[in-house]
Amino acid sequence: MTSSLVVRTITDAEHRAFVRSRAAVSFLQTPAWASVKNDWRGESIGWFEGARLVGAGLVLYRQMPKLKRYLAYLPEGPDIDWTDPDLDRWLSPMTTHLKRAGAFGIRMGPAVVGRRWHASTIKAAVADPALGSLSETPADEMNDDVLAVAGRLRSAGWREIGLDGGFAAGQPKYNFQLPLADKSEADVLAGMNQQWRRNIKKATKNGVEVSHGTRDDLAEFHTVYAETAERDGFTPRPLSYFQRMWDALTAEEPDRMVLYLARHEGDLVAATTLVRVGGHAWYSYGASTTAKRDVRGSNAVQWAMMRDAMAAGASVYDMRGITETLDAEDPQIGLIQFKVGTGGEAVEHLGEWDLPLNRVLYTGFTQYMKRRG
């Protein structure tokens, strides 16, 4: 008989110590992330088996307008044993705790991988008119234990959020990752396609220099980021967001967030941010100028981040979200092909799941957030 678990609030120090004991935890599940998302209220919670802390999560609470009721959100979390056949012993005490805290609904996004597609498989699928998406493409690897979790969640009343629905943009279900474990720089380069290798060499030949930036350099990064946003048609985050992110993450661990600047003859041509927790490194934000794109600053800065991730002992370099589409005519296919060129793999997480605790408030809040956009 499995022992019962108790969920209670834990301190930031307890949470940080647990994160350090793990091989990898999403940076969205570190205590520092609550300071970044300052329009939410943060709480660290822990799962205890007796006196032993065996799981942890960061909960972000978003208040219902005019009521002291909240959406409780655990982005890419919580960090628990998702393959436990008795998943209810983990989720039931969490639900009880969050209800007591005033939650009208819970959203979470287990950061566990159910399916993987190798770069060669994706490349072949893009060329196959019969395959329009990753879900239609046979996976190279499947984790049946993880895939079984979806059924357990549905049985317990949780419902998966559609990729375009819900009251928050949420975290991507499909991501692109480059495995680094037991690989040398030569191995990683050999796994890239010819275009990537050529562009890295071209950047070096053109004299592109990549360096680490400081907090003061975030303003220059943001100028290029805003230019990228206008060119690519997305709404940029304000400079204050990146300053807050820098302050919170580097206070938790000095090298948790690193700013990369790629310059050509003194001109900033590309800039990125890297976040690392344990053995997992994420390319989190990127920017490039329209001018001098031919010097290949974007490839140079990516290669610098990959090399640093390997040097730090990371087993995964995560290029974050991709869309599910593999349609060669889709405007998003260029981003997928850029990432596929690294020789990595697409991974499918379980997605984000909601548990409405008060259906009236949950529905009302959903409509409210949709109107806010």
C-alpha positions as CSV (number, residue, x, y, z in Angstrom):
1,M,0.0,0.0,0.0
2,T,1.4,3.4,-1.0
3,S,1.7,6.0,1.7
4,S,-0.3,9.2,1.6
5,L,1.1,12.6,0.7
6,V,0.5,16.0,2.3
7,V,0.7,19.3,0.4
8,R,1.6,22.5,2.2
9,T,3.3,25.8,1.6
10,I,7.1,25.7,1.6
11,T,9.6,28.5,1.9
12,D,11.6,29.8,-1.1
13,A,14.7,28.3,0.6
14,E,13.1,24.8,0.8
15,H,12.0,25.1,-2.8
16,R,15.4,26.2,-4.1
17,A,17.0,23.3,-2.3
18,F,14.6,20.9,-3.8
19,V,15.3,22.3,-7.3
20,R,19.0,22.0,-6.8
21,S,18.5,18.3,-5.9
22,R,16.8,17.5,-9.2
23,A,18.4,16.8,-12.6
24,A,16.3,19.4,-14.2
25,V,13.2,21.5,-13.4
26,S,11.5,24.0,-15.6
27,F,12.7,27.6,-14.9
28,L,9.0,28.4,-14.8
29,Q,8.8,26.3,-11.7
30,T,11.5,28.0,-9.7
31,P,10.6,30.4,-6.8
32,A,12.3,33.3,-8.7
33,W,9.7,33.1,-11.5
34,A,7.0,34.4,-9.1
35,S,9.0,37.7,-9.0
36,V,9.1,37.8,-12.8
37,K,5.3,37.4,-13.1
38,N,4.5,40.2,-10.7
39,D,0.9,40.5,-11.9
40,W,0.3,37.1,-10.3
41,R,0.7,36.1,-6.6
42,G,3.2,33.3,-6.1
43,E,3.3,30.4,-3.7
44,S,5.7,27.5,-3.4
45,I,4.1,24.2,-2.4
46,G,5.6,20.9,-1.4
47,W,4.5,17.3,-1.3
48,F,5.6,15.6,1.9
49,E,5.8,11.9,2.6
50,G,6.2,12.0,6.3
51,A,8.9,14.6,6.9
52,R,10.5,14.1,3.5
53,L,9.9,16.6,0.7
54,V,9.3,14.5,-2.5
55,G,7.7,17.0,-4.9
56,A,7.4,20.8,-5.3
57,G,5.7,23.3,-7.5
58,L,5.3,27.1,-8.0
59,V,1.7,28.2,-8.0
60,L,0.8,31.5,-9.6
61,Y,-2.6,33.0,-8.5
62,R,-4.5,35.3,-10.8
63,Q,-7.4,37.1,-9.0
64,M,-10.9,37.1,-10.4
65,P,-12.0,40.8,-10.8
66,K,-13.7,42.1,-7.7
67,L,-13.6,38.8,-5.9
68,K,-11.0,37.1,-3.7
69,R,-11.1,34.0,-5.8
70,Y,-8.2,32.8,-8.0
71,L,-7.0,30.8,-11.0
72,A,-4.2,28.7,-9.7
73,Y,-1.6,28.1,-12.4
74,L,1.5,25.8,-12.3
75,P,3.3,26.6,-15.6
76,E,5.3,23.5,-16.8
77,G,4.7,21.9,-13.4
78,P,4.4,20.7,-10.8
79,D,7.6,18.7,-10.3
80,I,6.1,15.4,-9.1
81,D,6.2,11.7,-10.1
82,W,4.0,11.9,-13.1
83,T,4.4,8.1,-13.9
84,D,3.0,7.0,-10.5
85,P,0.0,4.8,-11.4
86,D,-1.7,6.3,-8.3
87,L,-1.6,9.8,-9.6
88,D,-4.5,10.8,-7.5
89,R,-2.4,10.6,-4.3
90,W,-0.4,13.6,-5.8
91,L,-3.2,15.6,-7.3
92,S,-5.9,15.2,-4.7
93,P,-4.0,16.9,-1.8
94,M,-2.8,19.6,-4.2
95,T,-6.4,20.3,-5.2
96,T,-7.5,20.4,-1.6
97,H,-4.7,22.9,-0.7
98,L,-5.5,25.2,-3.7
99,K,-9.2,25.1,-2.9
100,R,-8.5,26.3,0.6
101,A,-6.4,29.1,-0.9
102,G,-9.5,30.3,-2.8
103,A,-8.9,28.8,-6.2
104,F,-11.9,28.5,-8.5
105,G,-9.9,26.5,-11.1
106,I,-6.5,25.0,-11.5
107,R,-4.3,24.9,-14.6
108,M,-1.1,22.9,-14.9
109,G,1.3,21.8,-17.7
110,P,3.3,18.7,-16.8
111,A,6.8,19.1,-18.2
112,V,7.1,15.5,-19.3
113,V,7.7,14.2,-22.8
114,G,5.4,11.6,-24.3
115,R,6.6,11.5,-28.0
116,R,9.7,12.5,-29.9
117,W,10.4,13.0,-33.6
118,H,13.9,13.0,-35.0
119,A,15.1,15.8,-37.4
120,S,15.2,13.3,-40.3
121,T,11.6,12.3,-39.6
122,I,10.4,15.9,-39.6
123,K,12.3,16.7,-42.8
124,A,10.7,13.8,-44.5
125,A,7.2,14.6,-43.2
126,V,7.4,18.2,-44.5
127,A,8.2,16.8,-47.9
128,D,5.2,14.4,-47.7
129,P,1.9,16.1,-48.8
130,A,0.0,13.4,-46.9
131,L,1.4,14.6,-43.6
132,G,0.3,18.0,-42.4
133,S,1.2,18.0,-38.7
134,L,3.4,16.3,-36.1
135,S,0.4,14.4,-34.6
136,E,-0.2,12.8,-38.0
137,T,3.5,11.7,-38.2
138,P,4.5,8.4,-36.6
139,A,6.8,9.2,-33.6
140,D,10.3,7.8,-33.4
141,E,10.0,7.4,-29.6
142,M,7.0,7.0,-27.4
143,N,6.8,6.9,-23.6
144,D,3.8,4.8,-22.8
145,D,4.0,5.7,-19.1
146,V,3.7,9.4,-19.9
147,L,1.0,8.9,-22.5
148,A,-1.1,7.0,-20.0
149,V,-1.1,10.1,-17.7
150,A,-3.6,11.9,-20.1
151,G,-6.1,9.1,-19.6
152,R,-5.7,9.3,-15.8
153,L,-6.2,13.1,-15.9
154,R,-9.4,12.8,-17.9
155,S,-10.7,10.2,-15.5
156,A,-10.1,12.6,-12.6
157,G,-12.0,15.4,-14.3
158,W,-9.2,17.4,-15.8
159,R,-9.6,18.6,-19.4
160,E,-6.9,19.4,-21.8
161,I,-6.8,23.0,-23.1
162,G,-6.9,23.4,-26.9
163,L,-3.8,25.0,-28.5
164,D,-5.8,28.1,-29.4
165,G,-8.3,28.2,-26.6
166,G,-8.5,29.0,-22.9
167,F,-7.9,32.2,-20.9
168,A,-4.1,32.3,-21.2
169,A,-1.6,31.9,-24.0
170,G,0.0,29.2,-21.8
171,Q,3.1,27.2,-22.6
172,P,3.8,25.4,-25.9
173,K,2.9,21.7,-26.1
174,Y,5.4,21.1,-28.9
175,N,9.1,22.1,-28.4
176,F,12.3,21.6,-30.2
177,Q,15.3,20.2,-28.2
178,L,18.9,19.4,-29.0
179,P,20.2,16.4,-26.9
180,L,23.7,17.2,-25.6
181,A,24.4,14.3,-23.2
182,D,27.7,12.5,-24.1
183,K,28.2,14.7,-27.1
184,S,31.3,16.8,-28.0
185,E,31.2,20.0,-30.0
186,A,32.3,18.0,-33.0
187,D,29.3,15.6,-32.5
188,V,26.8,18.5,-32.4
189,L,28.2,20.1,-35.5
190,A,28.2,16.8,-37.3
191,G,24.5,16.5,-36.5
192,M,23.6,19.8,-38.0
193,N,22.6,20.2,-41.6
194,Q,25.0,21.6,-44.2
195,Q,23.3,25.0,-44.1
196,W,23.8,25.4,-40.3
197,R,27.4,24.4,-40.5
198,R,28.0,26.8,-43.4
199,N,26.4,29.7,-41.6
200,I,28.4,29.2,-38.4
201,K,31.6,29.1,-40.5
202,K,30.4,32.2,-42.4
203,A,29.8,34.1,-39.2
204,T,33.3,33.4,-38.0
205,K,34.8,34.3,-41.4
206,N,32.8,37.6,-41.4
207,G,34.2,38.5,-38.0
208,V,31.1,38.1,-35.9
209,E,32.0,38.2,-32.3
210,V,29.7,36.9,-29.5
211,S,30.1,38.1,-25.9
212,H,28.1,37.9,-22.7
213,G,26.2,41.0,-21.7
214,T,25.4,42.6,-18.4
215,R,22.1,44.0,-17.0
216,D,23.0,47.4,-18.5
217,D,23.1,45.7,-22.0
218,L,19.5,44.7,-21.7
219,A,18.5,48.1,-23.1
220,E,20.5,47.5,-26.3
221,F,19.1,43.9,-26.5
222,H,15.6,45.3,-26.2
223,T,16.1,47.7,-29.1
224,V,16.9,44.9,-31.4
225,Y,14.1,42.7,-29.8
226,A,11.5,45.5,-30.5
227,E,12.8,45.7,-34.1
228,T,12.3,41.9,-34.4
229,A,8.8,42.1,-33.0
230,E,7.8,44.8,-35.5
231,R,9.3,42.7,-38.4
232,D,7.7,39.4,-37.3
233,G,4.4,40.8,-36.2
234,F,4.3,40.0,-32.4
235,T,3.8,42.2,-29.4
236,P,7.1,42.8,-27.6
237,R,7.5,42.6,-23.8
238,P,8.7,45.9,-22.2
239,L,12.3,46.4,-21.1
240,S,11.2,46.3,-17.5
241,Y,10.1,42.6,-18.0
242,F,13.6,41.6,-19.0
243,Q,15.2,43.6,-16.2
244,R,12.9,41.9,-13.7
245,M,13.7,38.5,-15.2
246,W,17.4,39.3,-14.9
247,D,17.2,40.5,-11.3
248,A,15.0,37.5,-10.1
249,L,16.8,34.7,-11.9
250,T,20.4,35.8,-11.3
251,A,19.6,36.5,-7.6
252,E,18.5,32.8,-7.3
253,E,21.6,31.5,-9.2
254,P,24.3,33.9,-10.6
255,D,24.5,32.1,-14.0
256,R,20.8,31.2,-14.3
257,M,20.2,33.8,-17.0
258,V,22.9,34.9,-19.5
259,L,22.6,37.6,-22.2
260,Y,24.4,37.0,-25.5
261,L,25.4,39.8,-27.9
262,A,26.6,39.1,-31.4
263,R,28.4,42.1,-33.0
264,H,29.8,42.7,-36.5
265,E,32.3,45.6,-36.8
266,G,30.8,47.0,-33.6
267,D,27.2,46.8,-34.7
268,L,24.8,44.6,-32.7
269,V,23.3,42.1,-35.2
270,A,21.8,39.5,-32.9
271,A,21.1,39.0,-29.2
272,T,19.6,36.2,-27.1
273,T,18.9,35.1,-23.6
274,L,19.8,31.7,-22.2
275,V,18.3,30.2,-19.0
276,R,19.7,27.1,-17.3
277,V,18.4,25.0,-14.4
278,G,20.4,21.9,-13.7
279,G,21.0,19.9,-16.8
280,H,18.4,21.8,-18.9
281,A,19.3,25.0,-20.9
282,W,16.7,27.1,-22.7
283,Y,17.0,29.6,-25.5
284,S,14.3,31.8,-24.1
285,Y,14.3,35.1,-26.2
286,G,16.1,36.0,-29.4
287,A,16.4,39.1,-31.6
288,S,18.2,40.1,-34.8
289,T,18.5,43.1,-37.0
290,T,17.2,43.3,-40.5
291,A,20.5,44.9,-41.5
292,K,23.5,42.6,-41.9
293,R,21.5,39.4,-41.7
294,D,23.9,38.0,-44.2
295,V,26.7,37.9,-41.6
296,R,24.8,35.1,-39.9
297,G,24.8,36.6,-36.4
298,S,21.8,34.4,-35.3
299,N,23.7,31.2,-36.1
300,A,26.8,32.5,-34.3
301,V,24.9,33.3,-31.2
302,Q,23.0,30.0,-31.2
303,W,26.3,28.1,-31.5
304,A,27.8,30.1,-28.6
305,M,24.8,29.2,-26.4
306,M,25.1,25.5,-27.4
307,R,28.8,25.4,-26.6
308,D,28.3,27.1,-23.2
309,A,25.4,24.7,-22.4
310,M,27.7,21.8,-23.1
311,A,30.5,23.3,-21.0
312,A,28.1,23.7,-18.1
313,G,27.2,20.0,-18.3
314,A,23.7,20.5,-19.7
315,S,22.1,17.4,-21.3
316,V,19.5,19.3,-23.2
317,Y,19.5,22.6,-25.2
318,D,15.9,23.6,-25.5
319,M,14.9,25.9,-28.4
320,R,11.3,26.1,-27.0
321,G,8.1,26.2,-28.8
322,I,7.2,25.2,-32.4
323,T,3.7,24.8,-33.9
324,E,2.4,21.4,-34.8
325,T,2.1,22.2,-38.5
326,L,4.4,20.5,-41.0
327,D,2.6,22.0,-44.0
328,A,5.2,23.4,-46.4
329,E,2.9,26.3,-47.2
330,D,2.3,27.3,-43.6
331,P,4.1,30.6,-42.7
332,Q,5.4,29.0,-39.5
333,I,7.3,26.3,-41.3
334,G,10.4,28.5,-41.6
335,L,10.9,28.5,-37.8
336,I,10.6,24.8,-37.6
337,Q,13.0,24.2,-40.5
338,F,15.5,26.6,-38.8
339,K,15.4,24.6,-35.6
340,V,15.3,21.2,-37.4
341,G,18.6,22.2,-39.1
342,T,20.4,21.8,-35.7
343,G,19.8,18.1,-35.9
344,G,17.7,17.9,-32.8
345,E,14.2,16.6,-32.2
346,A,10.6,17.8,-31.7
347,V,9.1,16.7,-28.4
348,E,5.5,16.6,-27.3
349,H,4.6,17.5,-23.8
350,L,1.3,16.5,-22.2
351,G,0.0,20.0,-22.8
352,E,-1.9,22.2,-20.3
353,W,-4.9,20.9,-18.3
354,D,-7.6,22.6,-16.4
355,L,-9.7,21.4,-13.4
356,P,-12.7,23.8,-12.9
357,L,-13.5,23.9,-9.2
358,N,-16.3,26.4,-9.5
359,R,-17.7,26.2,-13.0
360,V,-19.6,29.5,-13.0
361,L,-16.5,31.5,-11.9
362,Y,-14.3,29.4,-14.2
363,T,-16.5,30.2,-17.2
364,G,-16.7,33.8,-16.3
365,F,-13.0,34.2,-15.9
366,T,-12.4,32.4,-19.2
367,Q,-14.6,34.9,-21.0
368,Y,-13.0,37.8,-19.2
369,M,-9.5,36.8,-20.2
370,K,-10.5,36.2,-23.8
371,R,-11.9,39.8,-23.9
372,R,-8.6,41.1,-22.6
373,G,-6.8,39.3,-25.4
